[in-house]
């Protein structure tokens, strides 16, 4: 089956989650779901930081409509969606779709963008999604949107490299008599995640949702806020928490679960989040079915949420 056919046959919720992962991989941040609209779909609000030649960083607000369409999209459909973006006062409206706007709709989009209208309209058309997937093999592999030999393994190559780096760091620490448990634990859990996902990709052609079959993981360095120690976490959450502790070089991690959002705060932190660490946590989140809702470089706190 072609990539275009696979996109067209995706479950609507899978297409929304696929769009979220593609936005995150493309550099969007502070991504949040909007409540379901009248058509039952969920839209996304996100920020994008664009740097101009002078070095000035402009933070743009985007509103994304993520939906499969069985036929070309007319202007009336796009016009109806712009209203939501206008109400949210965003800079850009992005239509993420497996199909393409009709020729008349393309003309109207061009006229709209040439004017002084806000938001500006952008479209990720079906063929553009396929091009983006070549840049982000981890997303293509996760949703079974590749038939290219080696691309399944390539989707997990970055995480495999991180697991090797953690193992090397643990060995170096042991050689010099330092504590290596943080690195060993993070490497072990990350390796288990990679093994699980690789097996699923080869058995099913895509990954499956993490469920209770993966069990819970004991972590004796978790501290519950006002409720004593928290010692067991679901597998995906444990992977994120362990890597979070390692990149911060934290002695312990405070755990708080409120309104389906988990807040992790490093305690006795030796270094705050770096851009590379933030990027790693978001990439791991893709494979753990977890949204990194909040977590910016320079901080020692992240918020995560299980993907629906």
Backbone as CSV, one residue per row, in Angstrom:
resi,resn,N_x,N_y,N_z,CA_x,CA_y,CA_z,C_x,C_y,C_z
1,UNK,0.848,-1.185,0.000,0.000,0.000,0.000,0.891,1.244,0.000
2,UNK,0.544,2.238,-0.823,1.330,3.466,-0.898,1.160,4.293,0.367
3,UNK,2.094,5.251,0.578,1.995,6.135,1.738,0.709,6.946,1.671
4,UNK,0.348,7.425,0.457,-0.882,8.202,0.294,-2.103,7.389,0.707
5,UNK,-2.127,6.118,0.322,-3.257,5.256,0.679,-3.284,4.990,2.184
6,UNK,-2.109,4.822,2.780,-2.044,4.606,4.237,-2.551,5.832,4.990
7,UNK,-2.173,7.034,4.526,-2.654,8.258,5.164,-4.178,8.360,5.054
8,UNK,-4.701,8.011,3.879,-6.144,8.122,3.646,-6.936,7.137,4.491
9,UNK,-6.318,6.015,4.873,-7.034,4.984,5.621,-6.772,5.049,7.125
10,UNK,-6.005,6.033,7.575,-5.711,6.144,8.998,-6.962,6.432,9.810
11,UNK,-7.014,5.883,11.006,-8.057,6.224,11.955,-7.982,7.722,12.256
12,UNK,-9.123,8.428,12.382,-9.078,9.876,12.629,-8.234,10.271,13.835
13,UNK,-8.326,9.506,14.933,-7.528,9.830,16.113,-6.047,9.605,15.845
14,UNK,-5.725,8.549,15.094,-4.327,8.311,14.734,-3.791,9.455,13.874
15,UNK,-4.629,9.971,12.974,-4.183,11.073,12.118,-3.916,12.327,12.950
16,UNK,-4.747,12.564,13.965,-4.519,13.711,14.848,-3.212,13.554,15.621
17,UNK,-2.968,12.355,16.174,-1.735,12.105,16.910,-0.519,12.164,15.995
18,UNK,-0.675,11.657,14.781,0.384,11.744,13.771,0.723,13.203,13.476
19,UNK,-0.295,14.041,13.348,-0.075,15.466,13.076,0.651,16.123,14.247
20,UNK,0.264,15.767,15.469,0.924,16.303,16.666,2.415,15.960,16.638
21,UNK,2.731,14.698,16.379,4.132,14.267,16.353,4.911,14.966,15.247
22,UNK,4.259,15.184,14.106,4.930,15.854,12.994,5.195,17.321,13.323
23,UNK,4.251,17.979,13.985,4.457,19.362,14.415,5.611,19.461,15.404
24,UNK,5.612,18.555,16.374,6.676,18.582,17.382,8.036,18.326,16.745
25,UNK,8.106,17.368,15.828,9.371,17.054,15.170,9.829,18.197,14.268
26,UNK,8.892,19.006,13.799,9.224,20.115,12.902,9.666,21.373,13.636
27,UNK,9.694,21.334,14.971,10.200,22.475,15.734,9.151,23.290,16.454
28,UNK,7.880,22.917,16.345,6.844,23.612,17.105,6.962,23.236,18.575
29,UNK,6.564,24.149,19.455,6.644,23.880,20.885,5.423,24.447,21.590
30,UNK,5.317,24.156,22.895,4.143,24.552,23.681,2.864,24.136,22.962
31,UNK,2.848,22.887,22.511,1.730,22.354,21.728,0.614,21.899,22.665
32,UNK,-0.605,22.354,22.393,-1.747,21.935,23.214,-2.920,21.569,22.307
33,UNK,-3.680,20.578,22.757,-4.892,20.192,22.042,-6.010,21.187,22.365
34,UNK,-6.806,21.477,21.387,-8.046,22.206,21.619,-9.167,21.197,21.818
35,UNK,-10.264,21.616,22.430,-11.394,20.715,22.635,-12.008,20.354,21.290
36,UNK,-12.670,19.184,21.210,-13.269,18.772,19.940,-14.222,19.818,19.378
37,UNK,-14.155,20.004,18.057,-15.034,20.952,17.383,-16.347,20.315,16.982
38,UNK,-17.112,21.047,16.190,-18.432,20.558,15.773,-18.337,19.313,14.900
39,UNK,-17.172,19.142,14.228,-17.007,17.969,13.372,-16.390,16.801,14.139
40,UNK,-16.213,16.939,15.457,-15.681,15.859,16.271,-14.177,15.797,16.321
41,UNK,-13.482,16.575,15.493,-12.023,16.537,15.455,-11.406,17.447,16.510
42,UNK,-10.152,17.159,16.838,-9.407,17.997,17.770,-8.390,18.819,16.987
43,UNK,-8.305,20.094,17.301,-7.328,20.967,16.672,-6.190,21.242,17.646
44,UNK,-5.158,21.877,17.143,-3.943,22.075,17.927,-3.545,23.542,17.901
45,UNK,-3.143,24.069,19.055,-2.484,25.372,19.122,-1.023,25.140,19.469
46,UNK,-0.127,25.908,18.863,1.304,25.722,19.105,2.046,27.026,18.864
47,UNK,3.266,27.070,19.354,4.164,28.196,19.118,5.319,27.754,18.241
48,UNK,5.830,28.708,17.454,7.006,28.435,16.635,7.939,29.636,16.747
49,UNK,9.187,29.382,17.096,10.175,30.456,17.257,11.010,30.564,15.983
50,UNK,10.841,31.677,15.273,11.550,31.905,14.017,12.633,32.965,14.220
51,UNK,13.852,32.669,13.785,14.978,33.595,13.932,15.287,34.255,12.600
52,UNK,15.288,35.604,12.573,15.602,36.306,11.319,17.116,36.519,11.209
53,UNK,17.612,37.046,10.069,19.056,37.196,9.873,19.757,38.068,10.908
54,UNK,19.019,38.940,11.595,19.655,39.792,12.607,19.808,39.071,13.945
55,UNK,19.219,37.872,14.035,19.267,37.136,15.282,18.037,37.334,16.148
56,UNK,17.104,38.186,15.704,15.883,38.423,16.474,14.970,37.200,16.388
57,UNK,14.446,36.780,17.529,13.569,35.616,17.584,12.114,36.076,17.696
58,UNK,11.335,35.712,16.720,9.904,36.024,16.726,9.134,34.765,17.109
59,UNK,8.337,34.859,18.170,7.519,33.732,18.600,6.148,33.855,17.940
60,UNK,5.855,32.929,17.033,4.605,32.954,16.278,3.596,32.000,16.912
61,UNK,2.331,32.385,16.856,1.262,31.507,17.325,0.579,30.865,16.121
62,UNK,0.356,29.570,16.215,-0.227,28.791,15.123,-1.451,28.030,15.628
63,UNK,-2.422,27.890,14.729,-3.600,27.064,14.986,-3.665,26.037,13.863
64,UNK,-3.665,24.755,14.211,-3.624,23.698,13.194,-4.911,22.884,13.201
65,UNK,-5.458,22.697,12.019,-6.589,21.793,11.806,-6.023,20.514,11.198
66,UNK,-6.231,19.377,11.860,-5.652,18.106,11.423,-6.786,17.157,11.045
67,UNK,-6.938,16.914,9.757,-8.083,16.109,9.348,-7.849,15.458,7.993
68,UNK,-8.322,14.211,7.904,-8.313,13.533,6.602,-9.540,13.965,5.789
69,UNK,-9.338,14.112,4.502,-10.450,14.439,3.602,-10.452,13.435,2.455
70,UNK,-11.662,12.996,2.072,-11.783,12.001,1.009,-11.645,12.620,-0.376
71,UNK,-11.828,13.938,-0.470,-11.720,14.604,-1.767,-11.041,15.950,-1.572
72,UNK,-10.784,16.653,-2.670,-10.111,17.947,-2.581,-10.929,18.917,-1.726
73,UNK,-10.242,19.867,-1.107,-10.851,20.742,-0.107,-11.264,22.061,-0.757
74,UNK,-12.496,22.482,-0.531,-12.967,23.728,-1.138,-12.708,24.910,-0.197
75,UNK,-12.860,26.112,-0.741,-12.577,27.329,0.023,-13.543,27.506,1.194
76,UNK,-14.785,27.090,1.025,-15.767,27.232,2.101,-15.318,26.476,3.350
77,UNK,-14.709,25.313,3.153,-14.214,24.519,4.286,-13.088,25.249,5.003
78,UNK,-12.129,25.765,4.234,-10.998,26.489,4.826,-11.487,27.761,5.510
79,UNK,-12.386,28.484,4.861,-12.919,29.733,5.410,-13.586,29.486,6.761
80,UNK,-14.334,28.378,6.861,-14.995,28.064,8.117,-14.017,27.799,9.241
81,UNK,-12.860,27.236,8.915,-11.857,26.932,9.936,-11.072,28.170,10.369
82,UNK,-10.929,29.137,9.469,-10.158,30.339,9.788,-10.768,31.095,10.966
83,UNK,-12.086,31.035,11.082,-12.767,31.773,12.149,-12.258,31.367,13.529
84,UNK,-12.013,30.065,13.736,-11.508,29.600,15.025,-10.122,30.170,15.289
85,UNK,-9.292,30.207,14.243,-7.935,30.742,14.382,-7.980,32.246,14.661
86,UNK,-8.912,32.955,14.014,-9.058,34.396,14.256,-9.486,34.665,15.691
87,UNK,-10.414,33.867,16.196,-10.877,34.053,17.572,-9.741,33.851,18.576
88,UNK,-8.833,32.944,18.240,-7.694,32.685,19.124,-6.560,33.687,18.907
89,UNK,-6.751,34.608,17.913,-5.773,35.654,17.602,-4.385,35.072,17.280
90,UNK,-4.378,34.012,16.487,-3.107,33.406,16.092,-2.548,34.089,14.846
91,UNK,-1.253,33.891,14.634,-0.591,34.485,13.468,-0.787,33.645,12.211
92,UNK,-0.892,32.330,12.396,-0.989,31.422,11.257,-2.055,30.360,11.503
93,UNK,-2.736,29.990,10.422,-3.630,28.844,10.420,-3.006,27.782,9.512
94,UNK,-2.819,26.580,10.051,-2.203,25.489,9.291,-3.212,24.369,9.100
95,UNK,-3.444,24.007,7.851,-4.302,22.867,7.527,-3.406,21.663,7.250
96,UNK,-3.524,20.643,8.084,-2.764,19.404,7.898,-3.722,18.367,7.355
97,UNK,-3.502,17.906,6.129,-4.467,17.030,5.479,-3.776,16.051,4.533
98,UNK,-4.429,14.935,4.301,-3.903,13.944,3.360,-4.231,14.316,1.920
99,UNK,-5.142,15.282,1.716,-5.568,15.638,0.368,-5.034,17.023,0.012
100,UNK,-5.589,17.661,-1.022,-5.117,18.956,-1.489,-6.289,19.927,-1.649
101,UNK,-6.067,21.218,-1.464,-7.112,22.197,-1.781,-7.430,22.157,-3.278
102,UNK,-8.663,22.461,-3.615,-9.047,22.542,-5.024,-8.330,23.725,-5.677
103,UNK,-8.230,23.755,-7.015,-7.595,24.903,-7.676,-8.204,26.241,-7.272
104,UNK,-9.542,26.290,-7.164,-10.200,27.536,-6.757,-9.825,27.894,-5.328
105,UNK,-9.723,26.888,-4.464,-9.348,27.122,-3.066,-7.904,27.613,-2.979
106,UNK,-7.022,27.037,-3.787,-5.623,27.485,-3.812,-5.546,28.964,-4.205
107,UNK,-6.369,29.373,-5.162,-6.390,30.780,-5.589,-6.860,31.685,-4.464
108,UNK,-7.890,31.255,-3.742,-8.409,32.059,-2.635,-7.386,32.156,-1.498
109,UNK,-6.660,31.070,-1.246,-5.626,31.088,-0.212,-4.532,32.086,-0.579
110,UNK,-4.135,32.077,-1.849,-3.115,33.019,-2.322,-3.571,34.458,-2.152
111,UNK,-4.831,34.743,-2.545,-5.362,36.111,-2.401,-5.418,36.529,-0.933
112,UNK,-5.832,35.613,-0.093,-5.910,35.906,1.341,-4.525,36.272,1.887
113,UNK,-3.526,35.478,1.530,-2.175,35.699,2.055,-1.524,36.960,1.500
114,UNK,-1.900,37.371,0.287,-1.341,38.588,-0.303,-1.912,39.849,0.347
115,UNK,-3.064,39.708,0.971,-3.672,40.845,1.654,-3.078,41.030,3.040
116,UNK,-3.685,41.882,3.828,-3.226,42.149,5.195,-4.030,41.337,6.204
117,UNK,-4.520,40.204,5.751,-5.387,39.385,6.592,-4.584,38.587,7.616
118,UNK,-5.185,38.351,8.739,-4.652,37.471,9.766,-5.753,36.495,10.162
119,UNK,-5.391,35.241,10.343,-4.049,34.663,10.260,-3.648,34.376,8.815
120,UNK,-2.340,34.265,8.574,-1.871,33.766,7.294,-2.193,32.272,7.206
121,UNK,-2.477,31.811,6.010,-2.872,30.415,5.818,-1.692,29.606,5.282
122,UNK,-1.453,28.487,5.903,-0.452,27.539,5.431,-1.107,26.159,5.322
123,UNK,-0.609,25.343,4.396,-1.192,24.016,4.186,-0.076,22.977,4.099
124,UNK,-0.238,21.889,4.839,0.570,20.698,4.624,-0.295,19.750,3.814
125,UNK,-0.081,19.749,2.499,-0.857,18.914,1.590,-0.378,17.461,1.663
126,UNK,-1.153,16.585,1.067,-0.812,15.169,1.120,0.594,14.880,0.649
127,UNK,0.974,15.435,-0.500,2.315,15.159,-1.022,3.396,15.817,-0.178
128,UNK,3.067,16.931,0.502,4.040,17.579,1.375,4.241,16.780,2.663
129,UNK,3.181,16.117,3.129,3.325,15.243,4.289,4.312,14.119,3.980
130,UNK,4.221,13.580,2.773,5.136,12.507,2.393,6.579,12.996,2.372
131,UNK,6.796,14.236,1.923,8.149,14.802,1.929,8.646,15.017,3.352
132,UNK,7.767,15.496,4.242,8.140,15.695,5.640,8.514,14.377,6.307
133,UNK,7.817,13.317,5.956,8.093,12.016,6.565,9.493,11.522,6.229
134,UNK,10.004,11.913,5.075,11.379,11.524,4.727,12.383,12.228,5.634
135,UNK,12.004,13.408,6.143,12.879,14.138,7.061,12.767,13.636,8.495
136,UNK,11.632,13.000,8.808,11.399,12.537,10.175,11.029,11.054,10.158
137,UNK,12.021,10.189,9.926,11.736,8.750,9.813,11.148,8.151,11.070
138,UNK,11.404,8.788,12.246,10.836,8.248,13.481,9.318,8.328,13.466
139,UNK,8.767,9.402,12.871,7.311,9.533,12.778,6.754,8.561,11.733
140,UNK,7.463,8.450,10.599,7.036,7.514,9.559,6.999,6.090,10.096
141,UNK,8.043,5.714,10.843,8.113,4.356,11.383,7.031,4.125,12.428
142,UNK,6.813,5.108,13.291,5.832,4.954,14.371,4.450,4.628,13.832
143,UNK,4.053,5.266,12.729,2.701,5.087,12.209,2.642,4.141,11.009
144,UNK,3.729,3.411,10.768,3.722,2.444,9.683,3.591,3.078,8.316
145,UNK,4.158,4.279,8.158,4.017,5.023,6.903,5.280,4.950,6.054
146,UNK,5.921,3.799,6.075,7.108,3.627,5.248,7.194,2.193,4.761
147,UNK,7.662,2.041,3.546,7.945,0.714,2.998,9.388,0.655,2.526
148,UNK,10.161,1.681,2.885,11.561,1.759,2.466,12.401,0.856,3.352
149,UNK,13.159,-0.088,2.789,13.987,-0.966,3.607,14.950,-0.158,4.475
150,UNK,15.017,-0.519,5.737,15.944,0.155,6.643,15.361,1.361,7.333
151,UNK,14.231,1.901,6.834,13.690,3.113,7.450,13.019,2.822,8.783
152,UNK,12.529,1.601,8.959,11.968,1.223,10.249,13.049,1.314,11.321
153,UNK,14.208,0.709,11.036,15.317,0.782,11.985,15.822,2.208,12.121
154,UNK,15.816,2.954,11.005,16.275,4.339,11.045,15.437,5.206,11.964
155,UNK,14.150,4.876,12.097,13.284,5.642,12.966,13.692,5.571,14.423
156,UNK,14.372,4.488,14.792,14.816,4.309,16.172,16.324,4.497,16.335
157,UNK,16.999,4.877,15.254,18.452,5.007,15.300,18.905,6.069,16.293
158,UNK,18.194,7.195,16.323,18.574,8.278,17.223,18.509,7.836,18.683
159,UNK,17.424,7.118,19.049,17.310,6.634,20.422,18.364,5.585,20.726
160,UNK,18.697,4.749,19.744,19.739,3.743,19.940,21.078,4.409,20.232
161,UNK,21.360,5.511,19.532,22.596,6.253,19.785,22.598,6.820,21.202
162,UNK,21.446,7.314,21.651,21.360,7.853,23.006,21.589,6.759,24.043
163,UNK,21.045,5.565,23.794,21.254,4.451,24.718,22.729,4.084,24.799
164,UNK,23.422,4.113,23.658,24.857,3.811,23.649,25.645,4.876,24.417
165,UNK,25.262,6.144,24.235,25.942,7.217,24.958,25.770,7.072,26.463
166,UNK,24.575,6.683,26.893,24.325,6.484,28.312,25.160,5.332,28.862
167,UNK,25.279,4.270,28.068,26.092,3.131,28.489,27.555,3.524,28.611
168,UNK,28.047,4.296,27.640,29.431,4.760,27.691,29.666,5.673,28.889
169,UNK,28.677,6.540,29.185,28.800,7.439,30.340,28.840,6.643,31.636
170,UNK,28.025,5.583,31.720,28.019,4.747,32.915,29.362,4.054,33.095
171,UNK,29.945,3.569,31.993,31.256,2.911,32.063,32.331,3.889,32.520
172,UNK,32.316,5.092,31.977,33.309,6.101,32.363,33.191,6.445,33.839
173,UNK,31.949,6.574,34.318,31.744,6.890,35.724,32.277,5.772,36.611
174,UNK,32.035,4.514,36.217,32.509,3.378,37.006,34.033,3.323,37.039
175,UNK,34.677,3.623,35.904,36.138,3.607,35.828,36.745,4.587,36.821
176,UNK,36.105,5.760,36.968,36.644,6.790,37.852,36.025,6.744,39.248
177,UNK,35.315,5.667,39.555,34.779,5.482,40.887,33.587,6.333,41.231
178,UNK,32.918,6.890,40.225,31.736,7.727,40.462,30.468,6.882,40.371
179,UNK,29.376,7.430,40.866,28.088,6.739,40.825,27.581,6.702,39.379
180,UNK,27.256,5.509,38.898,26.801,5.371,37.512,25.370,4.871,37.414
181,UNK,24.650,4.800,38.557,23.319,4.199,38.562,22.327,4.975,37.708
182,UNK,22.433,6.327,37.681,21.497,7.128,36.871,21.595,6.728,35.402
183,UNK,22.843,6.659,34.898,23.072,6.334,33.489,22.650,4.898,33.171
184,UNK,22.985,3.961,34.085,22.630,2.562,33.854,21.126,2.362,33.811
185,UNK,20.417,2.999,34.744,18.970,2.847,34.786,18.314,3.453,33.550
186,UNK,18.755,4.661,33.168,18.188,5.305,31.979,18.491,4.493,30.729
187,UNK,19.731,3.974,30.617,20.109,3.171,29.450,19.297,1.884,29.391
188,UNK,19.072,1.260,30.550,18.315,0.013,30.594,16.871,0.215,30.153
189,UNK,16.217,1.251,30.692,14.824,1.502,30.337,14.690,1.942,28.882
190,UNK,15.633,2.770,28.419,15.584,3.204,27.021,15.818,2.014,26.093
191,UNK,16.750,1.131,26.453,16.988,-0.063,25.651,15.776,-0.967,25.598
192,UNK,15.059,-1.088,26.721,13.845,-1.901,26.745,12.770,-1.302,25.846
193,UNK,12.653,0.039,25.858,11.692,0.718,24.982,12.029,0.463,23.514
194,UNK,13.310,0.604,23.163,13.735,0.394,21.782,13.439,-1.037,21.343
195,UNK,13.763,-2.010,22.204,13.521,-3.418,21.885,12.035,-3.690,21.662
196,UNK,11.189,-3.137,22.552,9.746,-3.319,22.433,9.226,-2.741,21.130
197,UNK,9.615,-1.499,20.825,9.112,-0.844,19.625,9.648,-1.506,18.344
198,UNK,10.895,-1.931,18.360,11.447,-2.601,17.188,10.698,-3.904,16.907
199,UNK,10.381,-4.640,17.960,9.631,-5.885,17.795,8.251,-5.608,17.208
200,UNK,7.584,-4.558,17.698,6.260,-4.220,17.179,6.322,-3.810,15.712
201,UNK,7.334,-3.018,15.359,7.456,-2.556,13.977,7.647,-3.719,13.018
202,UNK,8.419,-4.705,13.431,8.656,-5.852,12.555,7.482,-6.821,12.541
203,UNK,6.758,-6.908,13.656,5.610,-7.815,13.718,4.362,-7.218,13.068
204,UNK,4.143,-5.910,13.319,2.874,-5.295,12.923,3.013,-4.178,11.888
205,UNK,4.244,-3.733,11.614,4.455,-2.652,10.655,4.259,-1.274,11.249
206,UNK,3.952,-1.193,12.532,3.758,0.070,13.231,3.801,-0.227,14.724
207,UNK,3.855,0.815,15.551,3.874,0.572,16.987,2.450,0.500,17.520
208,UNK,2.316,-0.130,18.675,1.026,-0.260,19.334,0.995,0.665,20.540
209,UNK,-0.195,0.894,21.066,-0.307,1.733,22.255,0.265,0.989,23.457
210,UNK,1.021,1.716,24.284,1.521,1.110,25.507,0.344,0.825,26.432
211,UNK,0.307,-0.382,26.937,-0.790,-0.745,27.827,-0.282,-1.360,29.115
212,UNK,-1.192,-1.997,29.827,-0.841,-2.582,31.122,0.103,-3.768,30.980
213,UNK,0.222,-4.314,29.743,1.093,-5.471,29.542,2.542,-5.155,29.877
214,UNK,2.919,-3.874,29.753,4.295,-3.489,30.060,4.538,-3.362,31.560
215,UNK,3.480,-3.412,32.344,3.620,-3.395,33.790,4.063,-2.050,34.343
216,UNK,4.463,-2.062,35.606,4.948,-0.858,36.274,6.406,-1.062,36.671
217,UNK,7.118,0.047,36.806,8.546,0.024,37.074,8.819,0.641,38.453
218,UNK,9.567,-0.064,39.312,9.905,0.508,40.619,11.036,1.527,40.503
219,UNK,10.836,2.711,41.056,11.839,3.772,41.048,11.926,4.348,42.460
220,UNK,13.030,4.062,43.146,13.111,4.439,44.559,13.550,5.879,44.785
221,UNK,13.798,6.639,43.708,14.228,8.034,43.846,13.100,9.026,43.578
222,UNK,11.886,8.526,43.391,10.727,9.403,43.193,10.198,9.882,44.548
223,UNK,9.815,11.135,44.626,9.273,11.718,45.852,7.903,12.305,45.537
224,UNK,6.869,11.825,46.217,5.532,12.356,46.021,5.347,13.643,46.810
225,UNK,4.686,14.612,46.221,4.495,15.898,46.898,3.444,15.761,47.991
226,UNK,3.910,15.811,49.240,2.990,15.763,50.368,2.336,14.420,50.594
227,UNK,2.772,13.375,49.891,2.106,12.084,50.035,3.112,10.948,50.188
228,UNK,4.338,11.265,50.578,5.334,10.228,50.759,5.908,9.761,49.427
229,UNK,6.681,8.699,49.453,7.355,8.233,48.242,6.394,7.630,47.217
230,UNK,6.724,7.814,45.963,6.009,7.177,44.857,6.991,6.184,44.256
231,UNK,6.687,4.902,44.290,7.689,3.913,43.907,7.405,3.183,42.595
232,UNK,6.182,3.268,42.092,5.836,2.538,40.873,5.258,3.481,39.824
233,UNK,5.734,3.356,38.589,5.202,4.151,37.488,4.920,3.246,36.295
234,UNK,3.909,3.574,35.478,3.724,2.858,34.213,5.001,2.942,33.376
235,UNK,5.228,1.948,32.538,6.496,1.820,31.829,6.900,3.088,31.083
236,UNK,6.011,3.635,30.241,6.351,4.806,29.434,6.721,6.006,30.293
237,UNK,5.961,6.223,31.376,6.244,7.339,32.274,7.576,7.131,32.982
238,UNK,7.877,5.875,33.339,9.143,5.568,34.005,10.337,5.853,33.090
239,UNK,10.198,5.560,31.798,11.286,5.842,30.850,11.572,7.347,30.821
240,UNK,10.514,8.146,30.670,10.678,9.604,30.631,11.294,10.114,31.934
241,UNK,10.769,9.654,33.082,11.255,10.130,34.378,12.717,9.783,34.585
242,UNK,13.123,8.583,34.161,14.505,8.148,34.342,15.467,8.975,33.497
243,UNK,15.090,9.246,32.254,15.945,10.061,31.384,15.976,11.505,31.884
244,UNK,14.834,11.991,32.366,14.763,13.338,32.936,15.738,13.469,34.104
245,UNK,15.747,12.481,34.990,16.655,12.512,36.129,18.110,12.506,35.662
246,UNK,18.401,11.710,34.630,19.785,11.594,34.167,20.284,12.883,33.518
247,UNK,19.472,13.504,32.662,19.944,14.707,31.964,20.118,15.874,32.929
248,UNK,19.360,15.868,34.040,19.524,16.906,35.050,20.637,16.566,36.047
249,UNK,21.077,15.291,36.011,21.992,14.803,37.040,21.409,15.089,38.422
250,UNK,20.119,14.760,38.567,19.383,15.050,39.797,19.520,13.909,40.798
251,UNK,19.485,14.251,42.078,19.520,13.222,43.099,18.194,12.493,43.207
252,UNK,17.107,13.218,43.044,15.768,12.636,43.121,14.841,13.458,42.221
253,UNK,13.640,12.954,42.035,12.642,13.646,41.212,11.323,13.697,41.978
254,UNK,10.788,14.892,42.115,9.479,15.063,42.741,8.390,14.799,41.715
255,UNK,7.376,14.033,42.129,6.304,13.583,41.244,4.971,14.129,41.741
256,UNK,4.234,14.775,40.846,2.905,15.276,41.196,1.956,14.991,40.044
257,UNK,0.832,14.355,40.345,-0.168,14.011,39.333,-1.446,14.771,39.645
258,UNK,-1.816,15.706,38.758,-3.026,16.507,38.955,-3.732,16.706,37.624
259,UNK,-4.999,16.362,37.580,-5.833,16.559,36.390,-5.202,15.928,35.155
260,UNK,-4.739,14.685,35.313,-4.171,13.890,34.223,-2.874,14.461,33.650
261,UNK,-2.284,15.422,34.343,-0.993,15.972,33.933,0.017,15.720,35.044
262,UNK,1.132,15.104,34.693,2.168,14.776,35.665,3.256,15.836,35.605
263,UNK,3.615,16.372,36.760,4.714,17.329,36.864,5.911,16.640,37.500
264,UNK,7.048,16.671,36.814,8.294,16.112,37.333,9.254,17.270,37.602
265,UNK,9.783,17.330,38.815,10.707,18.398,39.196,11.982,17.777,39.747
266,UNK,13.107,18.142,39.172,14.379,17.618,39.639,14.774,18.216,40.981
267,UNK,15.308,17.385,41.870,15.793,17.817,43.182,17.304,17.588,43.234
268,UNK,18.022,18.502,43.881,19.488,18.433,43.923,20.056,18.354,42.509
269,UNK,19.594,19.278,41.675,19.962,19.288,40.256,21.373,19.855,40.056
270,UNK,22.149,19.179,39.222,23.500,19.652,38.921,23.541,20.467,37.634
271,UNK,22.549,20.286,36.753,22.487,21.073,35.522,21.037,21.165,35.060
272,UNK,20.601,22.349,34.588,19.222,22.483,34.099,19.075,21.836,32.727
273,UNK,17.859,21.815,32.246,17.606,21.261,30.926,18.362,22.052,29.857
274,UNK,19.014,21.350,28.969,19.661,21.964,27.814,18.726,21.803,26.618
275,UNK,18.953,22.547,25.519,18.123,22.335,24.318,18.170,20.891,23.832
276,UNK,19.364,20.264,23.894,19.491,18.874,23.444,18.689,17.936,24.342
277,UNK,18.715,18.204,25.664,17.972,17.359,26.594,16.469,17.506,26.386
278,UNK,16.014,18.731,26.166,14.594,18.974,25.910,14.152,18.251,24.647
279,UNK,14.972,18.327,23.600,14.678,17.646,22.339,14.622,16.130,22.539
280,UNK,15.567,15.589,23.331,15.590,14.151,23.597,14.322,13.707,24.323
281,UNK,13.906,14.443,25.338,12.705,14.077,26.090,11.471,14.073,25.189
282,UNK,11.391,15.034,24.280,10.240,15.073,23.367,10.291,13.904,22.381
283,UNK,11.503,13.553,21.932,11.623,12.419,21.006,11.247,11.116,21.697
284,UNK,11.720,10.938,22.932,11.356,9.743,23.684,9.844,9.714,23.905
285,UNK,9.258,10.889,24.174,7.817,10.966,24.376,7.030,10.452,23.182
286,UNK,7.541,10.688,21.972,6.868,10.193,20.760,6.705,8.674,20.830
287,UNK,7.774,7.988,21.275,7.758,6.522,21.311,7.076,5.973,22.558
288,UNK,6.837,6.814,23.567,6.182,6.380,24.807,4.708,6.747,24.846
289,UNK,4.161,7.318,23.759,2.772,7.793,23.746,2.541,8.834,24.830
290,UNK,3.531,9.707,25.022,3.451,10.730,26.059,3.726,12.100,25.445
291,UNK,2.883,13.054,25.767,3.106,14.428,25.345,3.945,15.142,26.391
292,UNK,5.028,15.767,25.963,5.771,16.652,26.861,5.098,18.011,26.747
293,UNK,4.183,18.278,27.668,3.348,19.472,27.599,4.166,20.728,27.862
294,UNK,5.080,20.647,28.816,5.889,21.808,29.172,7.263,21.337,29.601
295,UNK,8.287,22.045,29.146,9.658,21.718,29.509,10.599,22.461,28.600
296,UNK,11.174,23.537,29.079,11.999,24.406,28.253,13.440,24.412,28.754
297,UNK,14.405,24.663,27.862,15.804,24.768,28.279,15.987,25.771,29.407
298,UNK,16.858,25.427,30.353,17.115,26.295,31.499,16.256,25.971,32.704
299,UNK,15.241,25.135,32.537,14.355,24.781,33.635,14.746,23.430,34.226
300,UNK,14.127,23.074,35.347,14.360,21.759,35.950,13.028,21.075,36.241
301,UNK,11.990,21.477,35.498,10.652,20.910,35.637,10.071,20.622,34.257
302,UNK,9.392,19.508,34.136,8.626,19.220,32.918,7.236,18.776,33.310
303,UNK,6.304,18.949,32.403,4.959,18.419,32.574,4.692,17.455,31.434
304,UNK,4.169,16.303,31.750,3.892,15.278,30.738,2.464,14.782,30.874
305,UNK,1.962,14.238,29.781,0.570,13.780,29.766,0.484,12.581,28.847
306,UNK,-0.188,11.531,29.300,-0.348,10.338,28.477,-1.179,10.661,27.246
307,UNK,-0.750,10.154,26.093,-1.464,10.393,24.843,-2.743,9.574,24.800
308,UNK,-3.830,10.197,24.394,-5.094,9.471,24.270,-5.044,8.527,23.085
